[in-house]
Amino acid sequence: MGIPVNQAFRPARVAMLRQRCFIFLVLVLAPLSHASGQPKFYPSDPLLADNDRLIDVTQEPAEIELSDLWDRFSHIFHIFGDPPYPVFVEAQNVNTRDEVPDSTWFTSRHAQRRMSIAELVRGPNVDGPPDPNTTWTVIAGKSQGITPGFTIQDAQGRRYVIKLDPIHVPELATAAEAIGTRLFYALGYYTPQNYIVRVHPDRFVPKPGTMVDDAFGGEVPLTTRRMTWMLREVPRDRQGRIRVIASRFIEGVPLGPFRYHETRSDDPNDVLPHEHRRELRGLRLFAAWTNHDDTRAHNTHTSWIEEGGRHYVKHYMLDFGSTFGSGSVDLQLPNLSYHYWLSLDEVTKNARSLGFRVPRYRKVEWPAFPEYEAVGRWESASFDPAGWRNDYPNPAFVRMTPRDAFWAAKIIMSFTPDELMAIVATGEFSNAEHTRYFHQVLVERQRKSGEFGIHLLNPLDEFALSGDMLTFVNLSEKYGFVAAGSTRYRVSWSLYDNRAASVRQRLGEPATISTPSSGLQPPSRPAGERVGVRGTGEAQVPLPEPRRYLGDRDLLLVAEISSLHPDHPHWERPVRIYLRSTGARYEVVGIERDAPQEYVGMK
């Protein structure tokens, strides 16, 4: 039983007090703790996992129901979240290395723990699809509209949502769903298990008493005859089978969607406002890359999970039928991704021009139709990751900062062309040219998205220790955004008193180095790891008499590195790398990126 959205998200008194205490601790007590001598880093840093299952959610949370009409219009006219936009706040769930810890929202996968081709192809799919050679009992019907859908139960009692392609555009939505599911899973999100299955319509057997909406909004019994009529125009292969997506029901008790702002008052572990979660802010760049314009609350899901006798709430992304060139029920509309579905700015510009203005999307050269119908409106030449727009102003998306975008861009660029091709192949296009073109566009958009995010900041990353050398990689050179060897680096070292949370002394004068030749190589990579980059961008600098400071965990070495490039003067903003002694060697415990305090989500 659902409850109205305004009641479901109305903060209870206890929840409001909890959130206020949390904000007070973060914004007020944290700075004071440094002043009173509290350490900057703790022994547990950097945190790799956020224990957001700490409190046992013993009482089943309420199921949320959102009005689609209210959701769309309210976000057009108001940007939700606190503090009010555009007051600047960095993401609040990053660890000391400026990464996102694993949680019930997101878990590091391919970018941090590289997945094999087989793992990328499998994605979240572990249970297997319903057997197309057995009866599929239909227990619910979505509609009798242009694109019908059903909920079925297979011979093993497992439930699946069955989705079909648009009647006149075979393969469009099912391919997008299959590819999008695997890609977003590899990025780090929780997604449902989605399978492309070819099944004969005779396998669908309605359960007595199952109802379906008719063309007038009423309910009528779903009979075998009615189902045959609903499927009459769905394209079939030579064996008479239709192509569907079978989406396995998500585990746990469904609680409806999550919102991209505020917190859930009936989940005591949900203490961080959603608009300040980096995985939701950085999702804006992932969505731009894949043209996932329908990234809104209605395409999310939360479940109340029981595990080991304890309970928690888990968060999912779902419904990838409106990604790439697909609009789920038809080709993607040409204007979507170029402006919001209702853009007041576009309305004003059109009115001032008396209708003679030609919008940008009308100048786009889309792939030829009908030859590329299965791919849809999917191209890269006019794609601009900074100007890309989703369905409406998402409260988390508009708050994406340069640091959030940099984090997302690193993940995007972690995929090699071969890995992306393996994922694209799961769309099972019948025409090999569609697979080739789809992959080409995905790689070209990958490059644009990666360059946009990485170039917002000093592009250094992959910091590591090799003997007495600190190694790092210039991501812009690694991926060929700038010429290899075109960057110089200014490095300074300091001794940092962790207990006092302050610099104790400078260690010498800043030094400027150039990108080295082949003599400076990073530690060997794990066997089988595929990087496939043009230009290494690798460099290393010696630690200042490192042995002198080993053994004292309260004394940290800090390297401050600025990148000097004639075309990117803002790269001089330094990156600070904190090195902690482990007794016999050092480890990277913290990374701070000097970044402008601005939002780039609507840049």
ROKE-472264 format. One record per residue (C-alpha): x, y, z; residue number from 0. Coordinates in steps of 0.2 Angstrom, whole numbers, plus 5000, padded with zeros to 4 digits. Layout:
> xx_yy_zz_seq
> X_Y_Z_NUM;
...
This chain:
> xx_yy_zz_seq
> 5000_5000_5000_0;
> 5008_5017_4995_1;
> 5006_5033_5003_2;
> 5006_5051_4996_3;
> 5023_5058_4992_4;
> 5021_5073_5003_5;
> 5018_5062_5018_6;
> 5032_5049_5013_7;
> 5045_5062_5013_8;
> 5039_5074_5026_9;
> 5053_5074_5039_10;
> 5048_5067_5056_11;
> 5054_5077_5071_12;
> 5066_5064_5076_13;
> 5073_5063_5058_14;
> 5074_5082_5057_15;
> 5084_5083_5073_16;
> 5096_5069_5067_17;
> 5099_5078_5051_18;
> 5102_5095_5060_19;
> 5114_5086_5072_20;
> 5124_5078_5057_21;
> 5125_5095_5048_22;
> 5131_5103_5064_23;
> 5144_5090_5066_24;
> 5151_5092_5048_25;
> 5150_5111_5046_26;
> 5153_5117_5064_27;
> 5162_5104_5074_28;
> 5174_5098_5061_29;
> 5183_5114_5059_30;
> 5184_5116_5078_31;
> 5191_5099_5080_32;
> 5206_5104_5070_33;
> 5208_5119_5080_34;
> 5208_5109_5096_35;
> 5221_5097_5090_36;
> 5211_5083_5082_37;
> 5220_5073_5069_38;
> 5217_5076_5050_39;
> 5218_5057_5047_40;
> 5213_5043_5057_41;
> 5220_5025_5057_42;
> 5205_5019_5047_43;
> 5208_5031_5033_44;
> 5205_5030_5019_45;
> 5188_5022_5022_46;
> 5184_5010_5007_47;
> 5167_5006_5013_48;
> 5153_5017_5021_49;
> 5144_5007_5034_50;
> 5127_5013_5030_51;
> 5120_4996_5036_52;
> 5125_5000_5054_53;
> 5108_5003_5061_54;
> 5096_4988_5059_55;
> 5080_4995_5050_56;
> 5068_4983_5059_57;
> 5052_4992_5054_58;
> 5047_4991_5036_59;
> 5049_5008_5028_60;
> 5034_5015_5019_61;
> 5032_5012_5000_62;
> 5034_5028_4991_63;
> 5022_5034_4977_64;
> 5027_5049_4966_65;
> 5016_5058_4954_66;
> 5024_5059_4937_67;
> 5016_5076_4933_68;
> 5021_5084_4950_69;
> 5038_5077_4948_70;
> 5041_5084_4931_71;
> 5033_5101_4934_72;
> 5040_5104_4952_73;
> 5058_5102_4946_74;
> 5056_5113_4931_75;
> 5051_5128_4942_76;
> 5061_5124_4958_77;
> 5078_5116_4962_78;
> 5076_5106_4977_79;
> 5090_5103_4990_80;
> 5098_5112_5005_81;
> 5107_5124_5006_82;
> 5097_5132_4991_83;
> 5105_5131_4974_84;
> 5117_5139_4970_85;
> 5125_5140_4987_86;
> 5141_5130_4985_87;
> 5144_5113_4994_88;
> 5156_5099_4989_89;
> 5150_5081_4989_90;
> 5150_5075_5007_91;
> 5153_5056_5005_92;
> 5171_5056_4999_93;
> 5185_5048_5008_94;
> 5202_5055_5011_95;
> 5208_5050_4994_96;
> 5194_5059_4986_97;
> 5185_5043_4981_98;
> 5167_5037_4985_99;
> 5167_5022_4997_100;
> 5156_5007_4994_101;
> 5139_5008_5001_102;
> 5121_5003_4998_103;
> 5121_5016_4984_104;
> 5137_5012_4974_105;
> 5151_5000_4974_106;
> 5168_5002_4965_107;
> 5169_4990_4951_108;
> 5178_4991_4934_109;
> 5188_5007_4938_110;
> 5195_5001_4954_111;
> 5194_4982_4953_112;
> 5195_4978_4934_113;
> 5182_4966_4928_114;
> 5186_4953_4915_115;
> 5177_4953_4898_116;
> 5166_4939_4904_117;
> 5162_4949_4920_118;
> 5157_4964_4909_119;
> 5146_4954_4898_120;
> 5138_4945_4912_121;
> 5135_4961_4922_122;
> 5122_4959_4936_123;
> 5114_4943_4928_124;
> 5117_4929_4940_125;
> 5100_4920_4940_126;
> 5097_4917_4922_127;
> 5082_4921_4911_128;
> 5065_4912_4911_129;
> 5066_4897_4900_130;
> 5057_4901_4884_131;
> 5053_4882_4881_132;
> 5041_4883_4897_133;
> 5025_4891_4901_134;
> 5026_4910_4907_135;
> 5012_4913_4918_136;
> 5006_4931_4916_137;
> 5001_4938_4933_138;
> 5000_4957_4928_139;
> 4998_4967_4913_140;
> 5006_4984_4910_141;
> 4994_4991_4897_142;
> 4986_4988_4880_143;
> 4995_5004_4873_144;
> 5008_5005_4859_145;
> 5021_4995_4869_146;
> 5013_4982_4880_147;
> 5022_4974_4895_148;
> 5018_4960_4907_149;
> 5024_4953_4923_150;
> 5026_4934_4922_151;
> 5031_4920_4934_152;
> 5042_4906_4926_153;
> 5041_4888_4930_154;
> 5053_4890_4945_155;
> 5042_4903_4953_156;
> 5053_4918_4948_157;
> 5045_4934_4943_158;
> 5051_4945_4928_159;
> 5045_4961_4920_160;
> 5043_4958_4902_161;
> 5047_4973_4891_162;
> 5045_4974_4872_163;
> 5053_4985_4858_164;
> 5042_4998_4850_165;
> 5031_4989_4837_166;
> 5039_4998_4822_167;
> 5057_4999_4828_168;
> 5063_4981_4832_169;
> 5078_4979_4843_170;
> 5079_4998_4848_171;
> 5074_4998_4867_172;
> 5079_4980_4871_173;
> 5097_4983_4865_174;
> 5098_4999_4874_175;
> 5091_4991_4890_176;
> 5104_4976_4889_177;
> 5119_4988_4885_178;
> 5114_5001_4898_179;
> 5111_4989_4912_180;
> 5129_4981_4910_181;
> 5137_4998_4907_182;
> 5130_5006_4923_183;
> 5133_4990_4933_184;
> 5151_4991_4928_185;
> 5152_5009_4933_186;
> 5147_5005_4950_187;
> 5128_5006_4952_188;
> 5116_4992_4958_189;
> 5104_4987_4943_190;
> 5092_4973_4940_191;
> 5096_4958_4930_192;
> 5090_4961_4912_193;
> 5090_4947_4899_194;
> 5086_4947_4880_195;
> 5075_4932_4877_196;
> 5067_4926_4861_197;
> 5050_4917_4865_198;
> 5035_4911_4856_199;
> 5019_4921_4861_200;
> 5010_4905_4864_201;
> 5021_4903_4880_202;
> 5012_4918_4888_203;
> 4997_4910_4898_204;
> 4987_4923_4908_205;
> 4983_4918_4926_206;
> 4964_4918_4929_207;
> 4959_4935_4937_208;
> 4973_4945_4930_209;
> 4968_4962_4924_210;
> 4975_4975_4912_211;
> 4971_4993_4908_212;
> 4960_4995_4892_213;
> 4962_5010_4880_214;
> 4950_5020_4890_215;
> 4959_5019_4907_216;
> 4948_5005_4914_217;
> 4952_4988_4919_218;
> 4947_4972_4909_219;
> 4952_4954_4912_220;
> 4968_4948_4903_221;
> 4962_4933_4893_222;
> 4972_4922_4880_223;
> 4963_4930_4866_224;
> 4966_4948_4872_225;
> 4984_4944_4875_226;
> 4985_4937_4857_227;
> 4977_4953_4851_228;
> 4990_4964_4861_229;
> 5004_4955_4853_230;
> 4998_4954_4835_231;
> 5009_4967_4828_232;
> 5025_4963_4838_233;
> 5038_4958_4825_234;
> 5043_4939_4824_235;
> 5058_4930_4818_236;
> 5057_4915_4807_237;
> 5053_4903_4821_238;
> 5038_4914_4826_239;
> 5047_4921_4841_240;
> 5046_4939_4848_241;
> 5061_4947_4856_242;
> 5059_4954_4874_243;
> 5068_4960_4889_244;
> 5065_4949_4904_245;
> 5069_4960_4920_246;
> 5071_4949_4935_247;
> 5062_4956_4951_248;
> 5074_4965_4963_249;
> 5077_4956_4979_250;
> 5068_4962_4995_251;
> 5052_4972_4999_252;
> 5050_4986_4986_253;
> 5049_5003_4993_254;
> 5047_5013_4977_255;
> 5059_5026_4970_256;
> 5072_5037_4979_257;
> 5073_5055_4976_258;
> 5088_5065_4971_259;
> 5087_5077_4986_260;
> 5084_5076_5005_261;
> 5084_5060_5015_262;
> 5072_5046_5019_263;
> 5065_5050_5036_264;
> 5061_5031_5040_265;
> 5078_5025_5036_266;
> 5090_5029_5050_267;
> 5105_5025_5040_268;
> 5100_5038_5027_269;
> 5108_5054_5035_270;
> 5117_5062_5020_271;
> 5106_5073_5009_272;
> 5105_5064_4992_273;
> 5110_5080_4982_274;
> 5127_5080_4991_275;
> 5131_5062_4986_276;
> 5145_5061_4973_277;
> 5139_5045_4965_278;
> 5122_5055_4961_279;
> 5131_5071_4956_280;
> 5144_5062_4945_281;
> 5130_5052_4937_282;
> 5126_5067_4927_283;
> 5142_5064_4917_284;
> 5138_5046_4915_285;
> 5121_5050_4909_286;
> 5128_5063_4897_287;
> 5140_5050_4890_288;
> 5126_5037_4887_289;
> 5112_5050_4883_290;
> 5102_5043_4898_291;
> 5090_5058_4898_292;
> 5077_5049_4909_293;
> 5088_5050_4925_294;
> 5074_5055_4937_295;
> 5066_5048_4952_296;
> 5054_5037_4943_297;
> 5068_5026_4936_298;
> 5076_5022_4953_299;
> 5071_5009_4965_300;
> 5074_5005_4984_301;
> 5072_4989_4993_302;
> 5071_4984_5011_303;
> 5083_4970_5012_304;
> 5085_4956_5025_305;
> 5102_4949_5026_306;
> 5109_4939_5041_307;
> 5095_4943_5052_308;
> 5098_4962_5049_309;
> 5088_4974_5038_310;
> 5094_4989_5027_311;
> 5088_4999_5012_312;
> 5097_4997_4996_313;
> 5096_5009_4981_314;
> 5095_5004_4962_315;
> 5096_5012_4945_316;
> 5083_5004_4933_317;
> 5074_5006_4916_318;
> 5088_5010_4903_319;
> 5076_5009_4888_320;
> 5078_5028_4886_321;
> 5097_5028_4884_322;
> 5108_5030_4869_323;
> 5097_5033_4853_324;
> 5081_5025_4861_325;
> 5066_5034_4868_326;
> 5059_5017_4875_327;
> 5043_5018_4866_328;
> 5050_5026_4850_329;
> 5066_5034_4844_330;
> 5073_5046_4856_331;
> 5066_5064_4853_332;
> 5078_5075_4844_333;
> 5077_5089_4856_334;
> 5080_5079_4872_335;
> 5098_5080_4878_336;
> 5099_5098_4871_337;
> 5087_5106_4883_338;
> 5075_5101_4897_339;
> 5058_5094_4891_340;
> 5051_5111_4896_341;
> 5065_5124_4895_342;
> 5059_5142_4899_343;
> 5075_5149_4892_344;
> 5071_5140_4875_345;
> 5053_5147_4876_346;
> 5060_5165_4879_347;
> 5072_5164_4864_348;
> 5060_5157_4852_349;
> 5047_5171_4857_350;
> 5060_5184_4855_351;
> 5065_5178_4838_352;
> 5046_5177_4832_353;
> 5049_5159_4828_354;
> 5063_5162_4816_355;
> 5076_5154_4827_356;
> 5083_5137_4823_357;
> 5086_5127_4838_358;
> 5103_5118_4839_359;
> 5095_5100_4838_360;
> 5088_5104_4821_361;
> 5105_5106_4814_362;
> 5111_5088_4820_363;
> 5115_5075_4807_364;
> 5107_5060_4814_365;
> 5111_5042_4807_366;
> 5102_5038_4791_367;
> 5084_5031_4793_368;
> 5077_5018_4791_369;
> 5094_5010_4789_370;
> 5099_5014_4807_371;
> 5082_5013_4816_372;
> 5088_5000_4828_373;
> 5101_5012_4834_374;
> 5090_5027_4835_375;
> 5095_5045_4837_376;
> 5113_5042_4843_377;
> 5128_5052_4837_378;
> 5143_5060_4844_379;
> 5148_5075_4832_380;
> 5137_5087_4840_381;
> 5138_5080_4858_382;
> 5143_5092_4871_383;
> 5145_5085_4888_384;
> 5144_5102_4896_385;
> 5129_5107_4887_386;
> 5120_5090_4888_387;
> 5103_5091_4898_388;
> 5092_5077_4905_389;
> 5073_5077_4907_390;
> 5073_5091_4920_391;
> 5085_5100_4932_392;
> 5090_5085_4943_393;
> 5095_5092_4961_394;
> 5110_5082_4961_395;
> 5116_5084_4943_396;
> 5115_5103_4944_397;
> 5127_5102_4959_398;
> 5140_5093_4950_399;
> 5157_5101_4955_400;
> 5174_5100_4945_401;
> 5179_5087_4958_402;
> 5163_5076_4955_403;
> 5166_5077_4936_404;
> 5184_5073_4938_405;
> 5179_5057_4948_406;
> 5166_5052_4935_407;
> 5178_5056_4920_408;
> 5191_5044_4927_409;
> 5178_5030_4928_410;
> 5172_5033_4911_411;
> 5190_5032_4904_412;
> 5194_5016_4913_413;
> 5185_5006_4899_414;
> 5195_5001_4884_415;
> 5188_5000_4866_416;
> 5188_4981_4866_417;
> 5179_4981_4883_418;
> 5165_4993_4877_419;
> 5163_4982_4861_420;
> 5160_4967_4872_421;
> 5147_4977_4881_422;
> 5139_4983_4865_423;
> 5138_4966_4858_424;
> 5126_4961_4872_425;
> 5113_4972_4863_426;
> 5112_4958_4850_427;
> 5109_4968_4835_428;
> 5105_4958_4820_429;
> 5115_4969_4809_430;
> 5134_4970_4812_431;
> 5134_4987_4805_432;
> 5123_4993_4819_433;
> 5135_4986_4832_434;
> 5150_4994_4824_435;
> 5141_5011_4823_436;
> 5134_5010_4840_437;
> 5152_5006_4847_438;
> 5160_5020_4837_439;
> 5148_5033_4844_440;
> 5150_5027_4862_441;
> 5169_5028_4861_442;
> 5169_5045_4853_443;
> 5157_5051_4867_444;
> 5168_5043_4880_445;
> 5183_5053_4874_446;
> 5173_5070_4874_447;
> 5166_5066_4892_448;
> 5182_5061_4899_449;
> 5191_5076_4892_450;
> 5178_5088_4899_451;
> 5179_5081_4917_452;
> 5198_5078_4917_453;
> 5202_5095_4911_454;
> 5192_5104_4924_455;
> 5206_5101_4936_456;
> 5225_5097_4938_457;
> 5224_5080_4929_458;
> 5236_5070_4940_459;
> 5230_5054_4947_460;
> 5236_5036_4951_461;
> 5248_5041_4965_462;
> 5258_5026_4971_463;
> 5274_5023_4980_464;
> 5288_5013_4971_465;
> 5303_5012_4983_466;
> 5308_5029_4988_467;
> 5299_5037_4973_468;
> 5281_5044_4972_469;
> 5274_5040_4955_470;
> 5259_5048_4947_471;
> 5250_5049_4930_472;
> 5245_5064_4920_473;
> 5228_5058_4914_474;
> 5227_5070_4900_475;
> 5243_5064_4893_476;
> 5238_5046_4896_477;
> 5222_5047_4886_478;
> 5230_5058_4872_479;
> 5220_5074_4876_480;
> 5237_5084_4876_481;
> 5253_5078_4868_482;
> 5264_5067_4879_483;
> 5278_5076_4887_484;
> 5270_5093_4885_485;
> 5268_5096_4904_486;
> 5280_5101_4917_487;
> 5277_5099_4936_488;
> 5281_5110_4951_489;
> 5284_5099_4966_490;
> 5286_5105_4984_491;
> 5287_5094_5000_492;
> 5282_5098_5018_493;
> 5282_5089_5034_494;
> 5264_5088_5041_495;
> 5259_5086_5059_496;
> 5244_5075_5059_497;
> 5240_5077_5077_498;
> 5240_5096_5076_499;
> 5232_5095_5058_500;
> 5245_5108_5052_501;
> 5261_5109_5042_502;
> 5276_5108_5053_503;
> 5289_5113_5041_504;
> 5294_5115_5023_505;
> 5306_5103_5016_506;
> 5317_5113_5004_507;
> 5312_5124_4989_508;
> 5299_5119_4976_509;
> 5307_5110_4961_510;
> 5301_5110_4943_511;
> 5303_5094_4933_512;
> 5299_5089_4915_513;
> 5289_5073_4910_514;
> 5303_5060_4909_515;
> 5308_5049_4895_516;
> 5306_5030_4895_517;
> 5318_5028_4909_518;
> 5304_5032_4922_519;
> 5292_5019_4922_520;
> 5278_5015_4935_521;
> 5277_4999_4944_522;
> 5272_4984_4933_523;
> 5254_4981_4931_524;
> 5245_4965_4936_525;
> 5246_4952_4923_526;
> 5232_4953_4910_527;
> 5227_4971_4914_528;
> 5223_4980_4898_529;
> 5225_4999_4897_530;
> 5227_5003_4879_531;
> 5231_5021_4880_532;
> 5241_5033_4869_533;
> 5255_5042_4878_534;
> 5259_5037_4896_535;
> 5260_5053_4905_536;
> 5269_5044_4919_537;
> 5281_5053_4931_538;
> 5289_5051_4947_539;
> 5298_5061_4960_540;
> 5310_5056_4974_541;
> 5304_5057_4992_542;
> 5314_5069_5003_543;
> 5326_5059_5013_544;
> 5311_5047_5017_545;
> 5319_5036_5029_546;
> 5321_5050_5041_547;
> 5303_5051_5045_548;
> 5298_5033_5045_549;
> 5291_5026_5061_550;
> 5281_5041_5067_551;
> 5263_5040_5061_552;
> 5259_5057_5067_553;
> 5272_5065_5055_554;
> 5266_5064_5037_555;
> 5275_5069_5021_556;
> 5265_5080_5009_557;
> 5269_5082_4991_558;
> 5261_5097_4983_559;
> 5261_5096_4964_560;
> 5256_5109_4951_561;
> 5255_5105_4932_562;
> 5262_5118_4920_563;
> 5254_5117_4903_564;
> 5254_5132_4891_565;
> 5236_5128_4886_566;
> 5229_5125_4903_567;
> 5235_5138_4916_568;
> 5222_5132_4928_569;
> 5231_5116_4930_570;
> 5243_5125_4942_571;
> 5230_5123_4955_572;
> 5240_5110_4966_573;
> 5236_5092_4971_574;
> 5242_5088_4988_575;
> 5246_5070_4992_576;
> 5248_5064_5010_577;
> 5260_5050_5014_578;
> 5258_5041_5030_579;
> 5272_5030_5038_580;
> 5268_5011_5041_581;
> 5284_5008_5050_582;
> 5294_5001_5036_583;
> 5287_5011_5021_584;
> 5274_5024_5016_585;
> 5257_5023_5010_586;
> 5245_5036_5001_587;
> 5232_5041_5014_588;
> 5225_5057_5007_589;
> 5223_5066_4991_590;
> 5217_5084_4990_591;
> 5213_5093_4974_592;
> 5213_5112_4974_593;
> 5197_5116_4964_594;
> 5186_5131_4960_595;
> 5170_5133_4971_596;
> 5158_5132_4957_597;
> 5145_5120_4950_598;
> 5147_5114_4932_599;
> 5131_5103_4931_600;
> 5123_5117_4920_601;
> 5139_5124_4913_602;
